[in-house]
């Protein structure tokens, strides 16, 4: 895509702005989506609408980034109801197959509606100031925005991408405001999901909730007002070339050398997750404990490094999860640490700088990705690219309930709900011959490089730019 005069101008609407306040001032925030969107938005006179995160004085642009910023300020009560409440205690667990019981609170729903209205107003204003705009709305926080914008600007090209799963219709139907949410999404011309399964779940949910208001034909939803909404499956990816470059850099190499000294003579299993109940960290720890119980020969020879990035500490369910994880680690280390030896579980409750994380990726003999459900899981893809770039032979143990499992078919797939079975899959992974490991890594890495985040972005924007589906 180019920045030619006929190119569309992108207006991205996301929960957060792509910048963060640091001691040195406002800077570009880290993250794959921000990194991927930056060059195409700069080339297309892009504008980003998002919450300022409670930081006053968010700029209208950064000198280092030619993207317009439209900060949205939210009062604390709105943040509590919209973000901490409805988004993260109602929608998040519901969309993740209700692995944790969703909370249905009408006050939170009211705040969600009001805040989505604020985002829609800001988006409408941004659309009025650019030529040939394309509106691209991101994720579950803003599922009412497409319909709200459509009501004011009926001829706009609007896309929506959901970065988390969409559950089966019977689970989605538990939501008291189920019709309002799907109608909100159907304000878009294109609604996209990571996998075909999620897309089909959405189409079936629309039929169950809206009945005669919508008719499914192939990947299209025909609405009573004559509009046609396209649904697509579009698995998000990573900037594979950038990771390959970073993991082979001198700084990452220095990190890897230090880690090899620290863990010399031991097989390293690695887990890298946000501390979230969907990630299957508890099941992973129980499986590791079961493995050490039945394989005495592995004690002292195998170590699990669990990196847990803090997440939503102000939510009780997450505080409880942290307590459970730390209690389990204490029990495992208490049971299996040899006299005078090192602990079998190394626990890092923090985020790591990229070069240190890439060092762990290159070090690991196996990465354990065991979510109970996950929209995609980009950690799995990062590990594969990092291992292939450094000539490694690490094994990917991957939950079959991740979006990534549909692409990374050469991984050792597992069912994290079966703890004993998961222990067996880890054992199997450790016994895979090195040549087979390398072949699997090369195959998966080639696939990731062919369909990286830039290819994903091109496909998404092209789909939204297609012929308008508004009724003539």
Residue pairs with C-beta under 8 A, 6 or more apart in sequence:
1 7
1 40
1 43
1 44
1 458
1 461
2 43
3 43
3 44
3 45
6 132
7 43
7 44
7 132
8 44
8 132
8 133
8 134
8 157
8 461
8 465
9 44
9 45
9 46
9 47
9 130
9 131
9 132
9 133
9 134
10 37
10 40
10 41
10 44
10 46
10 47
10 133
10 134
10 136
10 461
11 46
11 47
11 48
11 49
11 123
11 126
11 127
11 130
11 133
11 134
11 135
11 136
12 37
12 41
12 46
12 47
12 48
12 49
12 136
12 138
13 48
13 49
13 50
13 119
13 122
13 123
13 135
13 136
13 137
13 138
13 142
13 145
14 33
14 48
14 49
14 50
14 137
14 138
14 139
14 142
15 50
15 51
15 83
15 87
15 138
15 139
15 141
15 142
16 29
16 50
16 51
16 53
17 29
17 48
17 50
17 51
17 52
17 53
17 58
17 69
17 71
18 28
18 29
18 31
18 34
18 37
18 38
18 48
18 50
18 65
18 67
18 69
19 26
19 27
19 28
19 29
19 58
19 59
19 62
19 65
19 69
20 26
20 27
20 28
20 29
20 53
20 55
21 53
21 55
21 58
26 58
26 59
26 62
27 62
27 64
28 34
28 38
28 62
28 64
28 65
32 236
32 238
32 239
32 378
32 453
33 138
33 236
33 453
35 239
35 242
35 453
36 239
36 453
36 454
36 456
36 457
37 46
37 48
37 457
38 65
38 67
40 46
40 457
40 461
41 47
41 48
41 67
42 65
42 66
42 67
45 68
45 130
45 131
46 67
46 68
47 67
47 68
47 69
47 70
47 126
47 129
47 130
48 67
48 68
48 69
48 70
49 70
49 72
49 119
49 122
49 123
49 126
50 69
50 70
50 71
50 72
51 71
51 72
51 73
51 74
51 83
52 58
52 71
52 72
52 73
54 74
54 76
54 79
56 73
58 69
58 71
59 69
60 68
60 69
60 70
60 71
61 67
61 68
61 69
62 69
68 126
70 122
70 125
70 126
72 118
72 119
72 122
74 82
74 83
74 115
74 118
77 111
78 111
78 114
78 115
80 111
81 105
81 107
81 108
81 110
81 111
81 112
82 108
82 111
82 112
82 114
82 115
82 116
82 141
83 115
83 141
84 312
84 314
84 315
85 103
85 105
85 107
85 108
85 111
85 112
86 105
86 108
86 109
86 111
86 112
87 112
87 140
87 141
88 312
88 315
89 102
89 103
89 105
89 108
89 315
89 317
90 102
90 103
90 104
90 105
90 108
90 109
90 175
91 102
91 140
91 141
91 143
92 140
92 164
93 99
93 100
93 101
93 102
94 102
94 167
94 171
94 172
94 174
94 175
95 140
95 162
95 164
95 165
95 166
95 167
95 172
96 164
96 165
96 167
96 278
96 372
96 373
97 165
97 167
97 168
97 171
97 372
97 373
98 167
98 171
98 174
99 277
99 278
99 372
99 373
100 277
100 278
100 317
102 174
102 175
104 175
104 176
106 176
109 176
109 177
112 144
113 144
113 180
116 142
116 143
116 144
116 145
116 148
116 184
117 144
117 148
119 142
119 145
120 144
120 145
120 148
120 149
120 152
123 135
123 137
123 145
123 149
124 149
124 152
124 153
126 133
127 133
127 135
127 149
127 153
127 156
133 156
133 157
134 157
134 158
134 159
134 461
134 464
134 465
135 146
135 149
135 156
135 157
135 158
135 159
136 158
136 159
136 160
136 161
136 460
136 461
136 464
137 145
137 146
137 158
137 159
137 160
137 161
137 188
138 160
138 161
138 163
139 161
139 162
139 163
139 164
140 162
140 163
140 164
143 160
143 181
143 184
143 185
144 180
144 181
144 184
145 160
145 184
145 187
146 158
146 160
146 184
146 185
146 186
146 187
146 188
147 183
147 184
147 185
147 186
147 187
148 184
148 187
149 156
149 158
149 187
150 156
150 158
150 187
150 188
151 187
154 470
155 468
155 470
157 189
157 464
157 465
157 468
158 187
158 188
158 189
158 190
158 464
159 188
159 189
159 190
159 191
159 192
159 460
159 461
159 463
159 464
160 185
160 188
160 190
160 191
160 192
161 192
161 193
161 234
161 236
161 460
162 191
162 192
162 193
162 194
162 198
162 375
163 194
163 236
163 375
163 376
164 375
165 194
165 198
165 201
165 373
165 374
165 375
165 403
166 172
166 193
166 198
166 199
166 201
166 202
166 205
167 201
168 201
168 204
169 201
169 204
169 205
169 207
169 208
169 209
172 178
172 201
172 205
172 209
173 205
173 208
173 209
175 181
178 205
178 209
179 209
179 210
182 202
182 205
182 206
182 209
182 210
183 210
185 191
185 202
186 206
186 214
186 221
186 223
186 227
186 229
188 229
189 229
189 230
189 464
189 466
189 468
189 469
189 470
190 229
190 230
190 231
190 232
190 463
190 464
190 466
191 202
191 229
191 230
191 231
191 232
192 199
192 231
192 232
192 233
192 234
192 460
192 463
193 199
193 202
193 231
193 232
193 233
193 234
194 233
194 234
194 235
194 236
194 375
194 376
194 403
195 233
195 235
195 403
195 406
196 233
196 406
198 233
198 375
198 403
199 219
199 231
199 232
199 233
202 231
203 216
203 219
203 221
203 231
206 214
206 216
206 221
207 214
207 216
212 224
213 223
213 224
214 221
214 222
214 223
214 224
215 221
215 222
216 222
219 230
219 231
219 232
220 228
220 229
220 230
220 231
221 228
221 229
221 230
221 231
222 228
223 229
225 471
226 471
227 469
227 470
227 471
228 469
229 469
230 463
230 466
230 469
232 463
234 456
234 459
234 460
234 463
235 376
235 403
235 404
235 406
235 407
235 451
235 456
236 376
236 378
236 453
236 456
237 378
237 381
237 448
237 451
237 452
237 453
237 455
237 456
238 378
238 381
238 382
238 385
238 448
238 452
238 453
239 452
239 453
239 454
240 381
240 385
240 445
240 448
240 449
240 452
240 453
241 449
241 452
243 358
243 382
243 385
243 386
243 389
244 385
244 386
244 388
244 389
246 252
246 354
246 355
246 358
247 358
247 361
247 362
247 385
247 386
247 389
247 390
248 389
248 390
249 355
251 355
252 355
252 358
252 359
252 362
255 355
255 356
255 358
255 359
255 360
256 359
256 362
256 363
256 390
258 359
259 359
259 360
259 363
260 363
263 303
263 363
265 301
266 300
266 301
266 302
266 303
266 342
267 298
267 301
267 302
267 303
267 365
267 366
267 430
268 302
268 303
268 305
268 363
268 364
268 365
268 366
269 288
269 302
269 303
269 304
269 305
269 364
269 365
269 366
269 367
269 368
269 426
270 304
270 305
270 307
270 360
270 361
270 363
270 364
270 366
270 367
270 368
270 383
271 281
271 284
271 304
271 305
271 306
271 307
271 308
271 367
271 368
271 369
271 370
272 307
272 357
272 360
272 367
272 379
272 383
273 279
273 281
273 306
273 307
273 308
273 309
273 371
273 379
274 308
274 309
274 310
274 311
275 281
275 308
275 309
275 310
275 311
275 318
275 321
275 322
275 325
275 349
276 311
276 312
276 318
276 321
277 317
277 318
277 321
277 372
278 371
278 372
278 373
278 374
279 370
279 371
279 372
279 374
280 370
280 371
280 372
280 399
280 416
281 306
281 308
281 321
281 325
281 370
282 321
282 324
282 325
282 328
283 370
283 372
283 416
283 417
283 419
283 422
284 304
284 306
284 368
284 370
284 416
284 422
285 304
285 306
285 325
285 328
285 329
285 332
285 345
286 328
286 419
287 370
287 416
287 419
287 420
287 422
287 423
287 426
288 304
288 332
288 344
288 345
288 423
288 426
289 328
289 331
289 332
289 335
289 336
290 419
290 420
290 423
291 298
291 302
291 423
291 426
291 427
292 298
292 299
292 302
292 332
292 335
292 336
292 344
294 423
295 427
299 336
299 338
299 344
300 338
300 341
300 342
300 344
302 344
302 430
303 342
303 343
303 344
303 345
303 346
304 344
304 345
304 346
304 368
305 345
305 346
305 348
305 360
305 364
306 325
306 329
306 345
306 346
306 347
306 348
307 348
307 350
307 352
307 357
307 360
308 322
308 325
308 347
308 348
308 349
309 350
309 351
310 349
310 350
310 351
311 318
312 318
313 319
313 322
322 349
325 347
326 347
329 345
329 347
332 344
332 345
333 343
333 344
333 345
336 344
337 343
337 344
352 360
358 386
361 367
361 382
361 383
361 386
361 387
361 394
362 386
362 387
362 390
362 392
364 383
364 387
364 394
365 394
365 395
365 430
366 394
366 395
366 396
366 397
366 426
366 429
366 430
367 379
367 380
367 383
367 394
367 395
367 396
367 397
368 397
368 426
369 377
369 379
369 380
369 383
369 396
369 397
369 398
369 399
369 402
369 404
370 397
370 399
370 414
370 416
370 422
371 377
371 399
371 401
371 402
371 416
372 399
372 401
372 416
372 417
373 401
373 402
374 399
374 401
374 402
374 403
374 404
375 403
376 402
376 403
376 404
377 398
377 399
377 402
377 403
377 404
378 404
380 396
380 398
380 402
380 404
380 408
380 411
381 404
381 408
381 448
383 394
383 396
384 396
384 408
384 441
384 444
384 445
384 448
385 445
385 448
385 449
386 392
387 393
387 394
387 441
387 445
388 441
388 442
388 444
388 445
389 445
392 441
393 434
393 437
393 438
393 441
394 437
394 441
395 411
395 412
395 429
395 430
395 432
395 437
395 440
396 408
396 411
396 412
396 440
396 441
396 444
397 411
397 412
397 413
397 414
397 425
397 426
397 429
398 404
398 405
398 408
398 411
398 412
398 413
398 414
399 405
399 413
399 414
399 415
399 416
400 413
400 414
400 415
401 415
401 416
405 411
405 413
407 444
407 447
407 448
407 451
408 444
408 447
410 439
410 440
410 441
410 443
410 444
411 440
411 444
412 425
412 428
412 429
412 432
413 425
414 421
414 422
414 425
414 426
415 421
415 422
416 422
